[in-house]
Amino acid sequence: MAGFTGFPLAGLDFYEDLEADNSKTFWAARKQTYDEAVRAPMAALAAELAEEFGQAKIFRPYRDVRFSADKTPYKTHQGAVAGTAPGVGWYVQIGAGGLFVAGGCYMMSPTALATLRATIDDEVRGGELEQVLAATTAAGFTIGGDKLKTKPKGYSIDHPRIELLRHKTLTAHRDFGAPEWLDTPATVAEVRRAWNDLRPLVEWFTAVFEGITD
């Protein structure tokens, strides 16, 4: 595999066009662009970061439309995740809007969710998470994730960390857009820096879910 040289702007153009024409006809005509300007650079980026963060999984470009009203066949971005525990890890994505980086807990089983809430309820461990999230926000990331609209069962609405307890997933992300370094090897350093800024959050979740397999 060739070393990472950047995400060609042709990849962003590819996804902009795909958003306008998400069809098998378009895909077949432009698949070489996808392979060369999207898939290959993402694989090369993952290889560059593997020693420090682990081997990343590169997602398939096809949507699972079996249970969706939206039957468009292709994803309008290319993502990759370097996992550290079930549903936990670092994420990078390229699409029409440019580069997107994230980390945290993006999926949980019922067992993992119960464990997370018990940990947030703990004064010490819950306080640690609050500090990690504050530092992550100060580093330029936005905290997100799916949340309950009401309180989770078994917890008081007056709990000091009720907003954290509402989370069903909890992530931090940063949207870089399309900076001038995106199509250069400097992108590796930028993603590495961002993932290292997210390391305390990823490692906190990894420790919480240690030993959980479902």
C-alpha positions in Angstrom: 0.0 0.0 0.0 1.3 3.5 -0.9 1.8 6.0 1.9 -0.8 8.5 2.7 -0.5 11.7 0.6 -3.8 13.4 1.5 -7.5 13.3 0.6 -7.8 14.5 -3.0 -10.4 17.1 -3.5 -11.9 14.8 -6.2 -13.2 12.7 -3.3 -15.2 15.6 -1.9 -16.5 16.4 -5.4 -17.4 12.7 -5.8 -19.6 12.8 -2.7 -21.2 16.1 -3.6 -22.2 14.5 -6.9 -23.4 11.4 -5.2 -25.7 13.4 -2.9 -27.3 14.7 -6.1 -27.5 11.3 -7.9 -27.4 8.4 -5.4 -27.9 5.7 -8.1 -26.2 2.5 -9.2 -25.7 4.1 -12.6 -23.7 7.0 -11.1 -21.7 4.7 -8.8 -20.7 2.4 -11.7 -19.6 5.3 -13.8 -17.5 6.9 -10.9 -16.3 3.8 -9.0 -12.7 4.4 -10.0 -12.9 7.9 -8.5 -14.2 6.4 -5.3 -11.5 3.8 -5.2 -8.6 6.2 -5.9 -9.8 9.4 -4.2 -11.7 8.0 -1.2 -11.1 4.4 -0.4 -7.4 4.2 -1.0 -6.5 7.4 0.9 -8.7 6.3 3.8 -6.9 2.9 3.9 -3.5 4.6 3.8 -4.5 7.0 6.6 -5.6 4.1 8.7 -2.3 2.3 8.1 -0.3 5.4 9.2 -2.3 5.6 12.5 -2.5 1.9 13.2 0.7 1.6 15.3 -0.5 4.2 17.8 -4.3 3.7 17.8 -4.8 0.1 16.5 -6.0 -1.1 13.1 -9.1 0.8 11.9 -12.1 -0.8 10.3 -13.1 0.9 7.0 -16.8 0.8 6.6 -18.5 -0.5 3.4 -19.9 2.2 1.1 -23.3 0.5 0.9 -26.2 1.4 3.0 -28.3 -1.2 4.8 -31.7 -0.4 3.4 -33.6 -3.4 4.7 -35.5 -1.5 7.5 -35.2 2.0 6.1 -37.7 4.1 4.2 -34.7 5.7 2.4 -33.7 3.2 -0.3 -30.8 5.1 -1.7 -28.0 2.5 -2.0 -24.8 4.4 -1.0 -23.5 6.2 2.0 -22.6 9.8 1.3 -19.4 9.7 3.3 -16.6 7.2 4.0 -15.8 6.4 7.6 -13.3 4.4 9.6 -13.2 3.4 13.2 -10.3 2.3 15.4 -12.1 0.4 18.2 -10.8 -0.1 21.8 -13.9 -1.9 23.2 -17.4 -2.8 21.9 -18.9 0.4 20.6 -15.9 2.5 21.8 -13.1 4.1 19.8 -11.8 6.8 17.4 -13.5 7.7 14.2 -12.6 9.6 11.0 -14.8 10.5 8.1 -14.5 12.1 4.7 -17.5 13.4 2.7 -18.7 16.3 0.6 -18.2 18.7 3.5 -14.6 17.6 4.2 -13.0 15.9 7.2 -14.8 14.9 10.4 -13.2 13.4 13.4 -14.8 11.9 16.5 -14.3 9.6 19.5 -16.1 8.1 22.4 -18.9 5.6 22.8 -21.1 5.3 19.7 -23.1 2.1 20.5 -24.0 0.3 23.7 -25.7 -3.0 24.6 -28.2 -2.8 27.5 -25.5 -4.3 29.8 -23.0 -1.6 28.7 -25.6 1.2 29.1 -26.4 0.0 32.7 -22.7 -0.1 33.5 -22.2 3.3 32.1 -25.0 4.8 34.1 -23.8 3.2 37.3 -20.4 4.6 36.7 -21.7 8.1 36.0 -23.8 7.8 39.2 -20.6 7.2 41.2 -19.3 10.5 42.6 -15.7 9.8 41.8 -15.9 8.2 38.4 -18.8 10.4 37.3 -16.7 13.4 38.4 -13.8 12.1 36.3 -16.0 12.0 33.2 -17.2 15.6 33.8 -13.5 16.7 33.9 -12.6 14.8 30.8 -15.6 16.3 28.9 -14.7 19.8 30.0 -11.1 19.4 28.8 -12.4 17.9 25.5 -14.7 20.8 25.0 -11.9 23.2 25.7 -9.8 21.5 23.1 -12.4 22.5 20.4 -14.7 19.5 20.3 -18.5 19.3 20.5 -20.1 16.8 22.8 -22.9 14.8 21.2 -24.8 11.5 21.3 -28.3 10.1 21.5 -30.1 11.1 24.7 -33.4 10.3 26.5 -35.8 13.1 26.7 -36.7 12.1 30.2 -34.7 10.7 33.1 -33.6 7.1 33.0 -35.4 4.7 35.2 -34.1 4.5 38.7 -32.4 7.9 38.7 -33.7 11.2 40.2 -34.4 14.2 38.0 -32.4 16.1 40.5 -29.3 14.0 40.1 -26.2 16.3 39.7 -25.2 14.5 36.5 -28.7 13.9 35.1 -27.8 15.2 31.6 -25.0 12.7 31.4 -27.2 9.9 32.7 -29.7 10.6 29.8 -27.1 9.7 27.2 -27.5 6.4 25.3 -24.4 7.2 23.3 -21.8 9.8 24.2 -19.2 11.2 21.7 -17.1 14.2 21.0 -16.5 15.4 17.5 -14.9 18.1 15.4 -15.7 19.1 11.8 -12.6 20.3 10.1 -14.2 21.1 6.7 -11.8 21.3 3.8 -8.7 23.1 5.0 -5.8 23.7 2.7 -3.8 20.8 4.1 -6.6 18.2 3.5 -5.0 17.0 0.2 -1.5 16.8 1.7 0.3 14.4 4.0 -0.2 16.9 6.9 -3.7 15.5 7.4 -2.1 12.5 9.2 -0.7 14.9 11.8 -4.0 16.7 12.2 -6.0 13.5 12.7 -3.4 12.1 15.1 -3.5 15.3 17.1 -7.3 15.2 17.3 -7.4 11.6 18.2 -4.8 12.2 21.0 -7.0 15.0 22.3 -9.8 12.5 22.4 -7.7 9.8 24.1 -8.8 10.6 27.7 -12.4 10.2 26.7 -11.8 7.0 24.7 -9.7 5.5 27.5 -12.3 6.4 30.1 -15.0 4.5 28.2 -12.6 1.6 27.5 -11.9 1.2 31.2 -15.7 1.3 32.1 -16.5 -1.4 29.6 -13.6 -3.7 30.2 -14.8 -7.2 30.4 -18.2 -6.6 28.8 -18.6 -8.7 25.6 -22.3 -8.2 24.7 
